[in-house]
Amino acid sequence: MQTVVLVIHLLIAIALVGLVLIQRSEGGGLGLGGGGGGGGFMTARGTANLLTRSTAILAGCFVLTSLALAILSGTGTSTRSIFDSLPQEETAPVEQPQPAAPTGPAAPLAQ
C-alpha cells in the first residue's frame, strides 16, 4: 500500500513541477492566442485559469499523499526507542590488578 501511494506521490510531484514551469509569470499562461485573434482554442486568460486550477488541484493531491505517507509510515511501529534495538554487549567487569604489598625496606627509585 505504501509503495502505491509513494508512486502516485512521485507522479503528482513531477506533474506539479511541469505545470509550474509551463506557467508564465505575467499571467499569460501558455501564451496561446497571444496574437489577438479571439478564434483560438483558448484565450490567454482561459489558459491561465486552467493552469492555476490544475496547479491548485495537484498541490492539494500532493498534500494529501504526503499526509497518507506520513500516516502509513507510522503504522506498525511500536513506541520503543531506537536504542532498544541495538545489540547488547556482554562485557565482564575488568579486574584491576592489586599492587603487591612491599615486603622490605623501600628501595630508592632509579633516576
Legacy VTK file of the C-alpha trace (Angstrom):
# vtk DataFile Version 3.0
C-alpha trace
ASCII
DATASET POLYDATA
POINTS 111 float
0.000 0.000 0.000
2.776 2.385 0.924
4.557 1.733 -2.371
1.430 2.529 -4.378
0.919 5.823 -2.542
4.605 6.659 -2.999
4.419 6.101 -6.771
1.290 8.258 -7.008
3.025 10.906 -4.896
6.032 10.971 -7.224
3.838 11.240 -10.328
1.925 14.138 -8.782
5.198 15.859 -7.862
6.527 15.561 -11.420
3.259 16.858 -12.884
3.220 19.735 -10.395
6.747 20.783 -11.330
5.822 20.605 -15.010
2.730 22.761 -14.536
4.623 25.381 -12.589
7.324 25.558 -15.247
4.753 25.953 -18.028
3.127 28.981 -16.403
4.316 32.433 -17.328
4.948 34.957 -14.613
2.998 37.667 -16.459
-0.171 35.627 -16.149
-0.337 34.807 -19.845
-0.408 31.076 -19.307
0.988 29.141 -22.244
0.790 32.195 -24.422
-1.848 30.578 -26.602
-3.898 33.053 -28.535
-1.440 35.807 -27.803
-1.667 37.292 -31.306
-5.020 38.877 -30.633
-7.458 36.738 -32.617
-10.377 35.594 -30.494
-10.984 32.450 -32.515
-8.254 30.390 -30.863
-8.795 27.261 -28.811
-8.438 29.068 -25.505
-7.770 32.665 -24.699
-4.747 33.668 -22.635
-6.968 34.236 -19.638
-8.653 30.861 -20.035
-5.301 29.126 -20.277
-4.048 30.885 -17.156
-7.191 29.911 -15.246
-6.850 26.291 -16.363
-3.203 26.136 -15.293
-3.921 27.853 -11.985
-6.764 25.479 -11.163
-4.745 22.442 -12.230
-1.832 23.567 -10.073
-4.121 24.048 -7.076
-5.689 20.614 -7.541
-2.305 18.913 -7.898
-0.981 20.794 -4.856
-3.937 19.537 -2.818
-3.345 15.981 -4.001
0.345 16.338 -3.150
-0.503 17.390 0.411
-2.968 14.513 0.791
-0.482 11.913 -0.413
2.167 13.427 1.862
-0.157 13.019 4.838
-1.058 9.490 3.751
2.620 8.550 3.537
3.277 10.015 6.973
0.377 8.053 8.461
1.361 4.832 6.700
4.963 5.097 7.831
3.847 5.452 11.437
1.613 2.384 11.498
3.002 -0.922 12.594
5.762 0.556 14.702
5.918 0.321 18.428
6.753 3.093 20.816
10.130 1.626 21.608
13.264 3.674 21.344
15.829 3.104 18.635
18.325 2.314 21.353
16.235 -0.703 22.388
17.059 -2.416 19.106
20.832 -2.039 19.448
22.687 -5.289 20.144
23.596 -5.660 23.784
27.263 -6.255 24.506
28.017 -8.702 27.275
31.148 -7.400 28.912
32.593 -8.794 32.063
33.938 -6.292 34.563
37.659 -5.823 34.184
39.520 -6.673 37.355
42.297 -4.295 38.242
45.485 -5.994 39.397
46.227 -5.259 43.025
49.666 -3.773 43.690
51.942 -6.080 45.614
52.498 -5.136 49.217
56.065 -4.014 49.962
58.000 -6.734 51.748
61.218 -4.990 52.662
62.695 -1.580 53.064
61.802 0.793 50.285
64.460 0.883 47.620
65.344 4.283 46.178
63.954 4.930 42.736
66.486 4.824 39.902
66.762 8.078 38.072
LINES 1 112
111 0 1 2 3 4 5 6 7 8 9 10 11 12 13 14 15 16 17 18 19 20 21 22 23 24 25 26 27 28 29 30 31 32 33 34 35 36 37 38 39 40 41 42 43 44 45 46 47 48 49 50 51 52 53 54 55 56 57 58 59 60 61 62 63 64 65 66 67 68 69 70 71 72 73 74 75 76 77 78 79 80 81 82 83 84 85 86 87 88 89 90 91 92 93 94 95 96 97 98 99 100 101 102 103 104 105 106 107 108 109 110
